[in-house]
Amino acid sequence: MKYEHLYVVMEHEGGKPVPVSLEMLGEARRLMDGYNKRYNANEKVVAVVLGNNVRKLCEELVYYGADAVIYADSPEFEYSRNVVDTKVVSAIAVDKNLVLKFSPQSTDFVKPHYMFFAADNIGRQLSSTVVGTLDSGLASDINKLVIDDLEIKHEHKTKGQPVMYERTLEMYRPDFSGFLWTTILCLDNRNPAIQRDYHPQACSIIPGVFAPIARDASRKGVIVDYTPTFDPGDLQVKILSRKIVKSAVDFDSKKAVVSFGRGIKDSPEANIRLVTELAKELNAEVGVSLPMSKKPFPVSESVSSTYMIPDRVVGTSGRKVIPLLYIAAGISGAMHHLAGMKESEFVIAINPDEEANIKDESDIFIKGRMEDVIPVLIEELRSVKPAMEVRK
Ligand SMILES: Cc1cc2nc3c(=O)[nH]c(=O)nc-3n(C[C@H](O)[C@H](O)[C@H](O)COP(=O)(O)OP(=O)(O)OC[C@H]3O[C@@H](n4cnc5c(N)ncnc54)[C@H](O)[C@@H]3O)c2cc1C
């Protein structure tokens, strides 16, 4: 077959896989196990790794579900750089000789059937440049995947005739603020007038939505070494120094997080003050929904620069938090936000809209406006605190 196997482009920090890499690998394993059974096929899950001294990582990736790992090892890959990474990942994706090392029957191989990237800062950019180079289409920020045979009738793609597209990857993404799902298909043009293939069917995957499979050190796989060649133009971007700035926002050691969202809109400055007072009473860190980091409402400079910042965003575009107590004030509960807080031990939501998604994630849903609810909570906390201190 011209298009075979599922390639998963890994990300790692100094040889340690970032969580989304193992999550993608786990989902790839589940999908391809089902696929191979259904179609009586033998297509592989192939992890692709660029890095410096990453041989050990390759073995780990086999334990986490890869049938094969293709890796390029060079000091040039110590840190990610889009131009050179794009060139090498794209070259790996079309290299038939590499494929023959783990799938000798793939003599007609042209490109991967499917390809996964992480929907994070590195993967979002790399996915677009690699898939552009491979001349196919990309679905970004995906949180559900299904492979199925679909009958499609399309004015251009099928010239209006029903055509069966076999083994098609249905890529689901949350849209319209995360409350509707769109299914994206990457389909070949079967209209004779504009015939053209689109492979790999590729997507970037939201961190935190799929579970990795359990590590199994008895799992066997093939590790294939790829030797890249570099042109001077590939290496024009040089990393002269790199500093990891530790965030001043401390979600990790605090036992509680109080987050606010667009629900502050009626009196933004006063409502943020209420949220921060509540956080102070609970010795909690303050989080925000993504729109807050775009500073959508006028507030004083000190409040804006302290609270409406990307560092405080909870969710797929920000941080994952797992506190004992999470309070969501004026947050609707879009899927992107939930992914960052749903593992919290106990969740309280404050929202006047009973239909808000966050209700389903909450242990306690307080129906009401934050302007009315938070002052009562603060008063109550202040009144019980002295009693708690006496009991100590
Ligand atoms: C690729 C992508 C990535 C994304 N990543 C993230 C992410 O990491 N994190 C994130 O949060 N979002 C993310 N989003 C955005 C996400 O889809 C939602 O748009 C966003 O979370 C909604 O923010 P919100 O809940 O503050 O606002 P809204 O959805 O507008 O909800 C506001 C809520 O406030 C309530 N409300 C109104 N008045 C009051 C009041 N007086 N008191 C209390 N409640 C009130 C309303 O009933 C409503 O439920 C992402 C979107 C995309 C497309």
Ligand as a Chemical Component Dictionary entry (heavy atoms), coordinates in Angstrom:
data_LIG
# 
_chem_comp.id                   LIG 
_chem_comp.type                 NON-POLYMER 
_chem_comp.pdbx_formal_charge   0 
_chem_comp.three_letter_code    LIG 
# 
loop_
_chem_comp_atom.comp_id 
_chem_comp_atom.atom_id 
_chem_comp_atom.alt_atom_id 
_chem_comp_atom.type_symbol 
_chem_comp_atom.charge 
_chem_comp_atom.model_Cartn_x 
_chem_comp_atom.model_Cartn_y 
_chem_comp_atom.model_Cartn_z 
_chem_comp_atom.pdbx_ordinal 
LIG C1  C1  C 0 -7.388  25.893 20.747 1  
LIG C2  C2  C 0 -8.065  26.444 21.955 2  
LIG C3  C3  C 0 -7.444  26.336 23.181 3  
LIG C4  C4  C 0 -8.067  26.842 24.323 4  
LIG N1  N1  N 0 -7.439  26.725 25.527 5  
LIG C5  C5  C 0 -8.063  27.161 26.654 6  
LIG C6  C6  C 0 -7.466  27.001 27.948 7  
LIG O1  O1  O 0 -6.372  26.482 28.103 8  
LIG N2  N2  N 0 -8.136  27.442 29.019 9  
LIG C7  C7  C 0 -9.373  28.037 28.936 10 
LIG O2  O2  O 0 -9.932  28.416 29.977 11 
LIG N3  N3  N 0 -9.943  28.203 27.726 12 
LIG C8  C8  C 0 -9.321  27.794 26.592 13 
LIG N4  N4  N 0 -9.901  27.988 25.378 14 
LIG C9  C9  C 0 -11.140 28.799 25.317 15 
LIG C10 C10 C 0 -12.326 27.981 25.695 16 
LIG O3  O3  O 0 -12.768 27.247 24.568 17 
LIG C11 C11 C 0 -13.468 28.907 26.183 18 
LIG O4  O4  O 0 -13.751 29.871 25.197 19 
LIG C12 C12 C 0 -13.114 29.620 27.489 20 
LIG O5  O5  O 0 -12.643 28.695 28.445 21 
LIG C13 C13 C 0 -14.348 30.304 28.050 22 
LIG O6  O6  O 0 -13.944 31.108 29.105 23 
LIG P1  P1  P 0 -14.954 31.513 30.250 24 
LIG O7  O7  O 0 -15.518 30.302 30.887 25 
LIG O8  O8  O 0 -14.232 32.491 31.115 26 
LIG O9  O9  O 0 -16.065 32.368 29.465 27 
LIG P2  P2  P 0 -17.542 32.001 29.040 28 
LIG O10 O10 O 0 -17.600 30.737 28.296 29 
LIG O11 O11 O 0 -18.065 33.222 28.382 30 
LIG O12 O12 O 0 -18.287 31.779 30.425 31 
LIG C14 C14 C 0 -18.573 32.795 31.354 32 
LIG C15 C15 C 0 -19.449 32.198 32.428 33 
LIG O13 O13 O 0 -19.676 33.181 33.425 34 
LIG C16 C16 C 0 -21.003 33.034 33.873 35 
LIG N5  N5  N 0 -21.390 34.304 34.506 36 
LIG C17 C17 C 0 -21.944 35.401 33.938 37 
LIG N6  N6  N 0 -22.138 36.351 34.854 38 
LIG C18 C18 C 0 -21.693 35.850 36.034 39 
LIG C19 C19 C 0 -21.611 36.361 37.345 40 
LIG N7  N7  N 0 -22.031 37.597 37.645 41 
LIG N8  N8  N 0 -21.082 35.567 38.320 42 
LIG C20 C20 C 0 -20.661 34.293 38.046 43 
LIG N9  N9  N 0 -20.719 33.768 36.807 44 
LIG C21 C21 C 0 -21.222 34.546 35.815 45 
LIG C22 C22 C 0 -21.788 32.694 32.634 46 
LIG O14 O14 O 0 -23.022 32.073 32.980 47 
LIG C23 C23 C 0 -20.829 31.768 31.913 48 
LIG O15 O15 O 0 -21.074 30.418 32.254 49 
LIG C24 C24 C 0 -9.318  27.495 24.227 50 
LIG C25 C25 C 0 -9.933  27.592 22.986 51 
LIG C26 C26 C 0 -9.325  27.072 21.851 52 
LIG C27 C27 C 0 -10.017 27.186 20.528 53 
# 
loop_
_chem_comp_bond.comp_id 
_chem_comp_bond.atom_id_1 
_chem_comp_bond.atom_id_2 
_chem_comp_bond.value_order 
_chem_comp_bond.pdbx_ordinal 
LIG C1  C2  SING 1  
LIG C2  C3  SING 2  
LIG C2  C26 DOUB 3  
LIG C3  C4  DOUB 4  
LIG C4  N1  SING 5  
LIG C4  C24 SING 6  
LIG N1  C5  DOUB 7  
LIG C5  C6  SING 8  
LIG C5  C8  SING 9  
LIG C6  O1  DOUB 10 
LIG C6  N2  SING 11 
LIG N2  C7  SING 12 
LIG C7  O2  DOUB 13 
LIG C7  N3  SING 14 
LIG N3  C8  DOUB 15 
LIG C8  N4  SING 16 
LIG N4  C9  SING 17 
LIG N4  C24 SING 18 
LIG C9  C10 SING 19 
LIG C10 O3  SING 20 
LIG C10 C11 SING 21 
LIG C11 O4  SING 22 
LIG C11 C12 SING 23 
LIG C12 O5  SING 24 
LIG C12 C13 SING 25 
LIG C13 O6  SING 26 
LIG O6  P1  SING 27 
LIG P1  O7  DOUB 28 
LIG P1  O8  SING 29 
LIG P1  O9  SING 30 
LIG O9  P2  SING 31 
LIG P2  O10 DOUB 32 
LIG P2  O11 SING 33 
LIG P2  O12 SING 34 
LIG O12 C14 SING 35 
LIG C14 C15 SING 36 
LIG C15 O13 SING 37 
LIG C15 C23 SING 38 
LIG O13 C16 SING 39 
LIG C16 N5  SING 40 
LIG C16 C22 SING 41 
LIG N5  C17 SING 42 
LIG N5  C21 SING 43 
LIG C17 N6  DOUB 44 
LIG N6  C18 SING 45 
LIG C18 C19 SING 46 
LIG C18 C21 DOUB 47 
LIG C19 N7  SING 48 
LIG C19 N8  DOUB 49 
LIG N8  C20 SING 50 
LIG C20 N9  DOUB 51 
LIG N9  C21 SING 52 
LIG C22 O14 SING 53 
LIG C22 C23 SING 54 
LIG C23 O15 SING 55 
LIG C24 C25 DOUB 56 
LIG C25 C26 SING 57 
LIG C26 C27 SING 58 
# 
